[in-house]
Amino acid sequence: MRPAERSSPFSTCRAPPPNRLDWETLDAWLTPQDQVFNVQHYGIPQFDIDSYRLEIGGLVERPATFTLEQLKALPKKDVLMTLECSGNGSSKGFIDAVYNSRWTGTPLAPLLKDCGIKPETIEVVFYGKDQQQETLRPGTPRELKVEVPFGRSMTLDDALKFDVLVAYERNGVPTEHRNGAPVRLIVPGWYGIANVKWLARIECRDRRYMGRYMARDYVTVRGERHGDQVVYVESSVTRINLKSIIARVTRQASVDGKIPLKALGAVWDDGTGIAKVEVKLDDGPWREAALAKEPRSKFSWTFFTIDLGQLPPGKHTLVSRATNVKGRVQPAAGDDEIALKRTYWEAYEQWPRAIDLQM
């Protein structure tokens, strides 16, 4: 922010809670640790880090077990990526569960291949050390209570992509325990739920894994129009959707009763690639913003800026929309893919911001 500039807060502005992104002060491409969110469904597990082991088993010829030091001794790779909670943006009070990082670890694909993947394998399951009792078919004669670890899965093809990491560092320092230390899975371009924390076991399987957070929760229910009929389809939350948001608005000294404004924001997707971001002020036309040339990385957010011109005092609304290299446009709240969605997850619609300018 230039010395002559100062922030013009949004009308619905609130201070973010601890360990959440502060959009109003966003100026770092890599997010500082005190603004990194963490979500856990079975609590944060407590265990002896010195005795930590990662197992690889299931349908492999040579099951393996690794200590943290053994993993660190393997070839290293850095992955730059934006990690977002799939519920981020689902309400006005929850728009700050996203951050950008440089993760360091060892690529998953060589680990699996060295174990000898059996040909009948169709998917890979990742289990964390966190676990909890789940009740299946509650209230029925077949009710069953079982203690299960947190788990997520992906197809073998997705698991073998070289960018998937078994990671132990964030931004050059050991990952904090609340964020999955000593080792977590990092899946560039996928929502946070797929990036399993406190990774304990990797298992190759010949049938679909149907744990709670793969088959029953983190499932998006969306209506699709088939002629005059709306058919509701369920899909598992996996890849990040194209999304942009205006982070803050800055102002300069007024000129002839009007206030020069500039908007800054961020845009990200699953790695497909951003073609442009446009911004609309009040009822005006969409205008293209400038995308930052550096820093840039395939799976990371890109910052954008736009001069809004000189505005009179009073209430104004501005909103951004992104377009990717395949021509997909970030939808508005009234578009079918958002309006016909019946679940909390994958909240990637355009996000209007309101300001009340005072002289």
C-alpha positions, 0 to 999 in steps of 0.5 A, spaced: 500 500 500 502 506 498 503 511 503 498 516 501 493 510 500 489 507 506 484 502 507 476 503 506 473 497 510 467 493 507 460 495 511 460 487 513 467 487 515 469 484 522 476 482 525 478 474 523 478 469 528 485 466 530 488 462 525 484 465 519 486 469 513 485 476 514 483 479 507 483 486 509 491 486 510 493 481 505 499 482 502 503 476 503 503 471 497 505 465 502 501 465 508 504 467 515 502 461 520 498 465 525 493 466 519 493 458 517 486 455 518 486 448 521 479 443 521 479 436 524 473 432 525 476 427 530 480 432 534 487 433 534 490 426 536 496 426 541 501 421 540 509 420 541 512 423 535 519 419 536 515 413 534 511 415 528 511 410 522 508 411 516 505 404 513 504 403 506 500 396 505 494 393 501 495 391 494 502 391 494 508 386 493 512 389 498 509 393 504 513 398 507 514 402 513 517 409 514 520 413 520 520 420 519 527 421 518 527 415 512 522 419 509 526 426 509 532 422 506 528 420 500 528 425 494 525 432 496 520 436 492 516 443 493 509 444 491 506 451 491 499 451 492 493 454 495 489 450 500 482 452 501 476 449 506 471 446 501 466 450 506 469 456 505 465 462 503 458 458 505 456 464 509 458 471 510 462 469 517 466 464 514 470 466 508 477 466 511 479 458 511 484 459 505 491 460 505 497 459 500 504 455 502 510 452 499 510 444 502 516 440 502 516 433 502 517 426 498 513 425 492 507 419 493 508 416 486 515 413 487 513 410 494 507 407 491 511 404 485 517 402 489 512 397 493 509 394 487 502 396 486 498 390 484 494 390 477 487 389 481 488 396 484 483 401 483 484 406 488 488 408 494 486 410 501 489 415 506 488 414 513 490 419 519 492 417 526 485 421 528 480 416 530 473 416 533 467 412 534 461 412 528 454 410 528 452 406 521 444 406 520 442 409 527 436 408 529 435 401 525 435 394 527 442 394 524 445 399 527 453 398 528 458 402 532 465 402 530 471 406 531 474 408 525 480 412 523 479 419 518 480 417 511 480 419 504 481 416 497 482 417 490 483 413 484 490 410 483 491 415 477 490 421 481 494 418 486 500 417 481 500 424 479 507 427 481 505 433 484 502 429 490 506 429 496 507 426 503 509 433 506 513 434 512 514 442 512 510 448 510 514 454 508 521 451 510 519 449 517 516 443 520 509 443 519 505 445 526 502 439 529 495 442 528 496 442 521 498 435 520 505 434 523 509 430 523 506 428 516 500 430 512 498 428 504 498 434 500 494 434 493 495 440 489 488 443 486 484 439 491 480 442 497 483 441 504 479 435 506 483 431 501 489 433 504 489 428 510 493 430 516 497 426 521 498 421 515 499 414 518 497 409 513 496 408 505 493 402 502 492 400 495 485 397 494 481 393 489 474 396 491 471 403 493 473 406 500 466 408 503 468 412 509 464 417 512 468 423 509 468 420 502 461 417 501 456 420 506 459 427 508 463 432 504 458 430 498 455 436 494 448 435 492 446 439 486 440 440 482 441 439 474 436 441 469 434 435 464 428 439 460 423 441 465 425 436 470 430 438 476 434 431 478 439 432 484 446 428 483 451 427 489 458 428 488 464 427 492 468 434 494 475 433 490 477 438 486 477 446 487 473 450 483 475 456 480 474 462 485 476 470 486 474 474 491 476 482 492 480 482 499 480 489 500 479 496 497 484 502 498 483 510 497 487 516 496 485 523 498 479 526 495 479 530 489 473 535 488 469 531 492 470 524 489 475 519 492 480 515 488 479 507 489 483 501 488 481 494 489 485 488 490 484 481 490 486 474 489 484 468 484 485 461 484 483 454 481 485 447 481 491 448 476 487 449 470 489 456 469 486 463 470 485 467 463 482 473 466 479 477 472 473 482 471 470 487 476 464 490 476 462 496 480 455 498 482 451 497 476 457 498 471 460 494 466 465 488 467 472 491 467 478 487 466 483 487 472 490 486 472 493 480 474 500 480 478 505 477 473 509 475 479 509 471 484 505 466 480 505 458 480 500 453 477 496 451 484 497 457 487 493 464 488 494 470 483 493 477 486 489 482 482 488 489 482 484 494 479 483 502 479 476 503 480 476 511 479 473 517 483 467 515 486 462 519 490 461 518 498 456 513 499 454 506 499 457 502 493 458 494 491 463 491 487 464 484 485 469 480 481 469 474 477 474 469 474 475 466 467 479 460 466 483 458 460 478 453 458 472 459 458 469 457 464 466 463 468 465 463 476 458 463 477 453 468 480 449 466 486 443 466 482 446 461 476 443 454 476 450 451 479 449 455 485 442 456 486 440 449 485 446 446 490 443 444 496 449 443 501 454 447 504 460 445 500 463 448 494 461 455 495 465 458 489 460 463 487 461 471 486 462 474 492 459 481 492 463 486 497 459 493 500 463 499 502 460 506 505 465 511 503 466 517 507 469 524 506 
